[in-house]
């Protein structure tokens, strides 16, 4: 093995300067926020960050936005 080659980084892409903050939410708020996260393909933390940014009138970080499909799926009847 050649130890001179740089090692590939693994793990999620860094999301910038953030501070870990522990918050206790009412159970129903947590359930509904998690449902948004599941539906949008983002983390619970990203949903809470987006909601806080919006409430404070701050720009919403792009990583907090819902994930979108990059390619539409063709109906089977149209594919041939």
N, CA, C and O atoms as a printed pandas DataFrame, in Angstrom:
     atom_number atom_name residue_name chain_id  residue_number  x_coord  y_coord  z_coord
0              1         N          UNK        A               1    0.837   -1.184    0.000
1              2        CA          UNK        A               1    0.000    0.000    0.000
2              3         C          UNK        A               1    0.878    1.242    0.000
3              4         O          UNK        A               1    1.962    1.257    0.584
4              5         N          UNK        A               2    0.399    2.262   -0.652
5              6        CA          UNK        A               2    1.138    3.508   -0.719
6              7         C          UNK        A               2    0.558    4.468    0.314
7              8         O          UNK        A               2   -0.566    4.944    0.151
8              9         N          UNK        A               3    1.300    4.753    1.359
9             10        CA          UNK        A               3    0.800    5.616    2.428
10            11         C          UNK        A               3    0.855    7.086    2.040
11            12         O          UNK        A               3    0.370    7.929    2.795
12            13         N          UNK        A               4    1.435    7.425    0.877
13            14        CA          UNK        A               4    1.532    8.810    0.445
14            15         C          UNK        A               4    0.219    9.323   -0.152
15            16         O          UNK        A               4    0.030   10.534   -0.266
16            17         N          UNK        A               5   -0.686    8.421   -0.533
17            18        CA          UNK        A               5   -1.952    8.841   -1.117
18            19         C          UNK        A               5   -2.872    9.382   -0.032
19            20         O          UNK        A               5   -2.953    8.809    1.055
20            21         N          UNK        A               6   -3.579   10.501   -0.321
21            22        CA          UNK        A               6   -4.511   11.031    0.675
22            23         C          UNK        A               6   -5.682   10.072    0.869
23            24         O          UNK        A               6   -6.129    9.418   -0.073
24            25         N          UNK        A               7   -6.151   10.005    2.057
25            26        CA          UNK        A               7   -7.262    9.130    2.403
26            27         C          UNK        A               7   -8.582    9.813    2.049
27            28         O          UNK        A               7   -8.766   10.999    2.322
28            29         N          UNK        A               8   -9.485    9.068    1.448
29            30        CA          UNK        A               8  -10.801    9.616    1.112
30            31         C          UNK        A               8  -11.570    9.874    2.391
31            32         O          UNK        A               8  -11.573    9.054    3.310
32            33         N          UNK        A               9  -12.221   11.024    2.438
33            34        CA          UNK        A               9  -13.021   11.362    3.614
34            35         C          UNK        A               9  -14.359   10.640    3.530
35            36         O          UNK        A               9  -14.961   10.543    2.461
36            37         N          UNK        A              10  -14.806   10.144    4.655
37            38        CA          UNK        A              10  -16.110    9.504    4.693
38            39         C          UNK        A              10  -17.017   10.288    5.625
39            40         O          UNK        A              10  -16.554   11.120    6.406
40            41         N          UNK        A              11  -18.282   10.023    5.538
41            42        CA          UNK        A              11  -19.234   10.695    6.401
42            43         C          UNK        A              11  -19.944   11.820    5.665
43            44         O          UNK        A              11  -19.632   12.114    4.511
44            45         N          UNK        A              12  -20.902   12.449    6.343
45            46        CA          UNK        A              12  -21.692   13.495    5.701
46            47         C          UNK        A              12  -20.866   14.756    5.447
47            48         O          UNK        A              12  -19.857   15.003    6.106
48            49         N          UNK        A              13  -21.321   15.540    4.479
49            50        CA          UNK        A              13  -20.678   16.801    4.143
50            51         C          UNK        A              13  -20.859   17.777    5.312
51            52         O          UNK        A              13  -21.951   17.865    5.872
52            53         N          UNK        A              14  -19.810   18.507    5.686
53            54        CA          UNK        A              14  -19.940   19.473    6.782
54            55         C          UNK        A              14  -21.002   20.529    6.475
55            56         O          UNK        A              14  -21.160   20.946    5.328
56            57         N          UNK        A              15  -21.720   20.952    7.499
57            58        CA          UNK        A              15  -22.796   21.913    7.323
58            59         C          UNK        A              15  -22.437   23.297    7.844
59            60         O          UNK        A              15  -23.326   24.121    8.058
60            61         N          UNK        A              16  -21.155   23.567    8.053
61            62        CA          UNK        A              16  -20.736   24.907    8.459
62            63         C          UNK        A              16  -20.679   25.079    9.965
63            64         O          UNK        A              16  -20.710   24.113   10.727
64            65         N          UNK        A              17  -20.597   26.336   10.370
65            66        CA          UNK        A              17  -20.448   26.693   11.779
66            67         C          UNK        A              17  -21.783   26.530   12.500
67            68         O          UNK        A              17  -22.701   27.331   12.322
68            69         N          UNK        A              18  -21.873   25.494   13.308
69            70        CA          UNK        A              18  -23.099   25.232   14.061
70            71         C          UNK        A              18  -22.742   24.949   15.506
71            72         O          UNK        A              18  -21.612   24.565   15.808
72            73         N          UNK        A              19  -23.700   25.135   16.398
73            74        CA          UNK        A              19  -23.509   24.901   17.819
74            75         C          UNK        A              19  -24.535   23.876   18.278
75            76         O          UNK        A              19  -25.731   24.041   18.040
76            77         N          UNK        A              20  -24.073   22.826   18.930
77            78        CA          UNK        A              20  -24.979   21.802   19.442
78            79         C          UNK        A              20  -25.838   22.428   20.548
79            80         O          UNK        A              20  -25.325   23.041   21.484
80            81         N          UNK        A              21  -27.160   22.254   20.412
81            82        CA          UNK        A              21  -28.110   22.817   21.365
82            83         C          UNK        A              21  -29.137   21.752   21.714
83            84         O          UNK        A              21  -29.784   21.195   20.828
84            85         N          UNK        A              22  -29.286   21.473   22.977
85            86        CA          UNK        A              22  -30.246   20.476   23.415
86            87         C          UNK        A              22  -31.567   21.174   23.756
87            88         O          UNK        A              22  -31.594   22.147   24.509
88            89         N          UNK        A              23  -32.649   20.659   23.190
89            90        CA          UNK        A              23  -33.966   21.259   23.393
90            91         C          UNK        A              23  -34.965   20.158   23.715
91            92         O          UNK        A              23  -34.966   19.112   23.067
92            93         N          UNK        A              24  -35.802   20.383   24.697
93            94        CA          UNK        A              24  -36.890   19.456   25.012
94            95         C          UNK        A              24  -38.163   20.005   24.367
95            96         O          UNK        A              24  -38.610   21.108   24.684
96            97         N          UNK        A              25  -38.733   19.223   23.463
97            98        CA          UNK        A              25  -39.941   19.635   22.754
98            99         C          UNK        A              25  -41.156   18.907   23.313
99           100         O          UNK        A              25  -41.032   17.785   23.803
100          101         N          UNK        A              26  -42.328   19.533   23.245
101          102        CA          UNK        A              26  -43.541   18.790   23.567
102          103         C          UNK        A              26  -43.631   17.585   22.624
103          104         O          UNK        A              26  -43.253   17.681   21.457
104          105         N          UNK        A              27  -44.123   16.472   23.122
105          106        CA          UNK        A              27  -44.143   15.222   22.355
106          107         C          UNK        A              27  -44.801   15.381   20.998
107          108         O          UNK        A              27  -44.278   14.877   20.005
108          109         N          UNK        A              28  -45.925   16.063   20.927
109          110        CA          UNK        A              28  -46.641   16.212   19.652
110          111         C          UNK        A              28  -45.850   17.066   18.664
111          112         O          UNK        A              28  -45.887   16.807   17.461
112          113         N          UNK        A              29  -45.139   18.074   19.152
113          114        CA          UNK        A              29  -44.299   18.901   18.280
114          115         C          UNK        A              29  -43.194   18.029   17.687
115          116         O          UNK        A              29  -42.907   18.102   16.492
116          117         N          UNK        A              30  -42.581   17.210   18.528
117          118        CA          UNK        A              30  -41.495   16.317   18.075
118          119         C          UNK        A              30  -41.997   15.331   17.027
119          120         O          UNK        A              30  -41.325   15.088   16.024
120          121         N          UNK        A              31  -43.175   14.765   17.259
121          122        CA          UNK        A              31  -43.757   13.804   16.319
122          123         C          UNK        A              31  -44.024   14.471   14.973
123          124         O          UNK        A              31  -43.700   13.903   13.929
124          125         N          UNK        A              32  -44.603   15.656   14.984
125          126        CA          UNK        A              32  -44.929   16.337   13.727
126          127         C          UNK        A              32  -43.673   16.828   13.009
127          128         O          UNK        A              32  -43.611   16.780   11.781
128          129         N          UNK        A              33  -42.670   17.300   13.758
129          130        CA          UNK        A              33  -41.419   17.738   13.141
130          131         C          UNK        A              33  -40.701   16.546   12.492
131          132         O          UNK        A              33  -40.130   16.681   11.409
132          133         N          UNK        A              34  -40.730   15.389   13.148
133          134        CA          UNK        A              34  -40.118   14.193   12.577
134          135         C          UNK        A              34  -40.849   13.751   11.317
135          136         O          UNK        A              34  -40.226   13.272   10.370
136          137         N          UNK        A              35  -42.173   13.912   11.305
137          138        CA          UNK        A              35  -42.956   13.565   10.111
138          139         C          UNK        A              35  -42.556   14.452    8.931
139          140         O          UNK        A              35  -42.469   13.977    7.799
140          141         N          UNK        A              36  -42.314   15.731    9.192
141          142        CA          UNK        A              36  -41.841   16.638    8.140
142          143         C          UNK        A              36  -40.486   16.169    7.635
143          144         O          UNK        A              36  -40.260   16.101    6.427
144          145         N          UNK        A              37  -39.582   15.845    8.556
145          146        CA          UNK        A              37  -38.237   15.389    8.185
146          147         C          UNK        A              37  -38.301   14.133    7.322
147          148         O          UNK        A              37  -37.607   14.041    6.309
148          149         N          UNK        A              38  -39.120   13.179    7.711
149          150        CA          UNK        A              38  -39.259   11.934    6.957
150          151         C          UNK        A              38  -39.808   12.203    5.555
151          152         O          UNK        A              38  -39.319   11.648    4.571
152          153         N          UNK        A              39  -40.814   13.049    5.478
153          154        CA          UNK        A              39  -41.454   13.358    4.207
154          155         C          UNK        A              39  -40.500   14.095    3.262
155          156         O          UNK        A              39  -40.525   13.874    2.051
156          157         N          UNK        A              40  -39.660   14.970    3.822
157          158        CA          UNK        A              40  -38.788   15.822    3.006
158          159         C          UNK        A              40  -37.390   15.242    2.787
159          160         O          UNK        A              40  -36.608   15.788    2.009
160          161         N          UNK        A              41  -37.077   14.150    3.462
161          162        CA          UNK        A              41  -35.772   13.534    3.280
162          163         C          UNK        A              41  -34.624   14.293    3.919
163          164         O          UNK        A              41  -33.494   14.247    3.432
164          165         N          UNK        A              42  -34.912   14.991    5.008
165          166        CA          UNK        A              42  -33.880   15.713    5.760
166          167         C          UNK        A              42  -33.892   15.235    7.199
167          168         O          UNK        A              42  -34.748   14.437    7.582
168          169         N          UNK        A              43  -32.953   15.712    7.996
169          170        CA          UNK        A              43  -32.912   15.314    9.399
170          171         C          UNK        A              43  -33.865   16.162   10.240
171          172         O          UNK        A              43  -34.292   17.240    9.824
172          173         N          UNK        A              44  -34.183   15.663   11.410
173          174        CA          UNK        A              44  -35.001   16.423   12.356
174          175         C          UNK        A              44  -34.309   17.739   12.702
175          176         O          UNK        A              44  -34.959   18.779   12.803
176          177         N          UNK        A              45  -32.999   17.692   12.881
177          178        CA          UNK        A              45  -32.231   18.904   13.187
178          179         C          UNK        A              45  -32.383   19.939   12.079
179          180         O          UNK        A              45  -32.519   21.130   12.355
180          181         N          UNK        A              46  -32.359   19.484   10.815
181          182        CA          UNK        A              46  -32.513   20.411    9.696
182          183         C          UNK        A              46  -33.900   21.049    9.685
183          184         O          UNK        A              46  -34.028   22.238    9.392
184          185         N          UNK        A              47  -34.923   20.287    9.995
185          186        CA          UNK        A              47  -36.287   20.834   10.048
186          187         C          UNK        A              47  -36.377   21.893   11.138
187          188         O          UNK        A              47  -36.910   22.978   10.905
188          189         N          UNK        A              48  -35.866   21.594   12.312
189          190        CA          UNK        A              48  -35.921   22.553   13.423
190          191         C          UNK        A              48  -35.103   23.796   13.088
191          192         O          UNK        A              48  -35.518   24.913   13.397
192          193         N          UNK        A              49  -33.949   23.609   12.460
193          194        CA          UNK        A              49  -33.140   24.749   12.039
194          195         C          UNK        A              49  -33.870   25.634   11.048
195          196         O          UNK        A              49  -33.823   26.860   11.142
196          197         N          UNK        A              50  -34.553   24.994   10.086
197          198        CA          UNK        A              50  -35.320   25.757    9.094
198          199         C          UNK        A              50  -36.453   26.529    9.749
199          200         O          UNK        A              50  -36.657   27.707    9.453
200          201         N          UNK        A              51  -37.196   25.871   10.642
201          202        CA          UNK        A              51  -38.318   26.539   11.304
202          203         C          UNK        A              51  -37.845   27.722   12.145
203          204         O          UNK        A              51  -38.490   28.771   12.162
204          205         N          UNK        A              52  -36.730   27.557   12.837
205          206        CA          UNK        A              52  -36.173   28.651   13.642
206          207         C          UNK        A              52  -35.714   29.793   12.748
207          208         O          UNK        A              52  -35.986   30.956   13.044
208          209         N          UNK        A              53  -35.019   29.477   11.658
209          210        CA          UNK        A              53  -34.554   30.514   10.732
210          211         C          UNK        A              53  -35.722   31.308   10.181
211          212         O          UNK        A              53  -35.690   32.538   10.144
212          213         N          UNK        A              54  -36.759   30.588    9.749
213          214        CA          UNK        A              54  -37.945   31.258    9.207
214          215         C          UNK        A              54  -38.604   32.145   10.255
215          216         O          UNK        A              54  -38.984   33.276    9.951
216          217         N          UNK        A              55  -38.746   31.656   11.479
217          218        CA          UNK        A              55  -39.399   32.417   12.541
218          219         C          UNK        A              55  -38.617   33.675   12.903
219          220         O          UNK        A              55  -39.205   34.679   13.304
220          221         N          UNK        A              56  -37.295   33.624   12.762
221          222        CA          UNK        A              56  -36.445   34.763   13.102
222          223         C          UNK        A              56  -36.190   35.683   11.910
223          224         O          UNK        A              56  -35.504   36.696   12.045
224          225         N          UNK        A              57  -36.737   35.336   10.745
225          226        CA          UNK        A              57  -36.534   36.153    9.566
226          227         C          UNK        A              57  -35.122   36.065    9.011
227          228         O          UNK        A              57  -34.643   36.999    8.369
228          229         N          UNK        A              58  -34.452   34.934    9.260
229          230        CA          UNK        A              58  -33.087   34.718    8.780
230          231         C          UNK        A              58  -33.103   33.846    7.535
231          232         O          UNK        A              58  -34.065   33.112    7.308
232          233         N          UNK        A              59  -32.044   33.915    6.722
233          234        CA          UNK        A              59  -31.976   33.033    5.564
234          235         C          UNK        A              59  -31.950   31.565    6.001
235          236         O          UNK        A              59  -31.305   31.213    6.988
236          237         N          UNK        A              60  -32.648   30.729    5.264
237          238        CA          UNK        A              60  -32.682   29.302    5.567
238          239         C          UNK        A              60  -31.500   28.634    4.866
239          240         O          UNK        A              60  -31.351   28.766    3.651
240          241         N          UNK        A              61  -30.654   27.915    5.620
241          242        CA          UNK        A              61  -29.537   27.213    4.977
242          243         C          UNK        A              61  -30.051   26.207    3.952
243          244         O          UNK        A              61  -31.079   25.564    4.165
244          245         N          UNK        A              62  -29.332   26.075    2.843
245          246        CA          UNK        A              62  -29.796   25.202    1.756
246          247         C          UNK        A              62  -29.943   23.756    2.203
247          248         O          UNK        A              62  -30.816   23.048    1.700
248          249         N          UNK        A              63  -29.101   23.292    3.146
249          250        CA          UNK        A              63  -29.198   21.901    3.583
250          251         C          UNK        A              63  -30.469   21.625    4.387
251          252         O          UNK        A              63  -30.803   20.466    4.632
252          253         N          UNK        A              64  -31.177   22.673    4.798
253          254        CA          UNK        A              64  -32.422   22.504    5.555
254          255         C          UNK        A              64  -33.640   22.374    4.643
255          256         O          UNK        A              64  -34.735   22.053    5.105
256          257         N          UNK        A              65  -33.448   22.623    3.360
257          258        CA          UNK        A              65  -34.564   22.569    2.422
258          259         C          UNK        A              65  -34.885   21.125    2.058
259          260         O          UNK        A              65  -34.014   20.258    2.122
260          261         N          UNK        A              66  -36.134   20.866    1.677
261          262        CA          UNK        A              66  -36.513   19.499    1.296
262          263         C          UNK        A              66  -35.647   18.981    0.162
263          264         O          UNK        A              66  -35.269   19.732   -0.737
264          265         N          UNK        A              67  -35.338   17.703    0.211
265          266        CA          UNK        A              67  -34.574   17.063   -0.865
266          267         C          UNK        A              67  -35.525   16.801   -2.021
267          268         O          UNK        A              67  -36.666   16.391   -1.809
268          269         N          UNK        A              68  -35.064   17.036   -3.234
269          270        CA          UNK        A              68  -35.894   16.802   -4.409
270          271         C          UNK        A              68  -35.239   15.736   -5.262
271          272         O          UNK        A              68  -34.020   15.567   -5.236
272          273         N          UNK        A              69  -36.043   15.026   -6.009
273          274        CA          UNK        A              69  -35.535   14.007   -6.926
274          275         C          UNK        A              69  -34.864   14.718   -8.091
275          276         O          UNK        A              69  -35.415   15.678   -8.629
276          277         N          UNK        A              70  -33.688   14.262   -8.483
277          278        CA          UNK        A              70  -32.961   14.898   -9.563
278          279         C          UNK        A              70  -33.453   14.444  -10.937
279          280         O          UNK        A              70  -33.148   15.080  -11.945
280          281         N          UNK        A              71  -34.198   13.370  -10.982
281          282        CA          UNK        A              71  -34.676   12.863  -12.261
282          283         C          UNK        A              71  -36.079   12.316  -12.078
283          284         O          UNK        A              71  -36.353   11.581  -11.129
284          285         N          UNK        A              72  -36.970   12.682  -13.000
285          286        CA          UNK        A              72  -38.332   12.170  -12.922
286          287         C          UNK        A              72  -38.391   10.757  -13.478
287          288         O          UNK        A              72  -37.643   10.404  -14.390
288          289         N          UNK        A              73  -39.281    9.958  -12.924
289          290        CA          UNK        A              73  -39.446    8.593  -13.358
290          291         C          UNK        A              73  -40.501    8.533  -14.460
291          292         O          UNK        A              73  -41.572    9.128  -14.342
292          293         N          UNK        A              74  -40.185    7.810  -15.525
293          294        CA          UNK        A              74  -41.149    7.648  -16.610
294          295         C          UNK        A              74  -42.156    6.561  -16.261
295          296         O          UNK        A              74  -41.792    5.544  -15.671
296          297         N          UNK        A              75  -43.417    6.768  -16.622
297          298        CA          UNK        A              75  -44.399    5.700  -16.425
298          299         C          UNK        A              75  -44.009    4.491  -17.260
299          300         O          UNK        A              75  -43.474    4.653  -18.357
300          301         N          UNK        A              76  -44.262    3.290  -16.769
301          302        CA          UNK        A              76  -43.883    2.064  -17.481
302          303         C          UNK        A              76  -44.514    1.980  -18.872
303          304         O          UNK        A              76  -43.897    1.443  -19.792
304          305         N          UNK        A              77  -45.719    2.494  -19.039
305          306        CA          UNK        A              77  -46.400    2.427  -20.347
306          307         C          UNK        A              77  -45.650    3.257  -21.392
307          308         O          UNK        A              77  -45.674    2.919  -22.575
308          309         N          UNK        A              78  -44.988    4.335  -20.974
309          310        CA          UNK        A              78  -44.273    5.194  -21.911
310          311         C          UNK        A              78  -42.856    4.708  -22.198
311          312         O          UNK        A              78  -42.261    5.115  -23.195
312          313         N          UNK        A              79  -42.313    3.857  -21.358
313          314        CA          UNK        A              79  -40.948    3.367  -21.561
314          315         C          UNK        A              79  -40.972    2.148  -22.483
315          316         O          UNK        A              79  -41.663    1.166  -22.211
316          317         N          UNK        A              80  -40.213    2.222  -23.570
317          318        CA          UNK        A              80  -40.170    1.053  -24.443
318          319         C          UNK        A              80  -38.845    0.959  -25.154
319          320         O          UNK        A              80  -38.628    0.032  -25.934
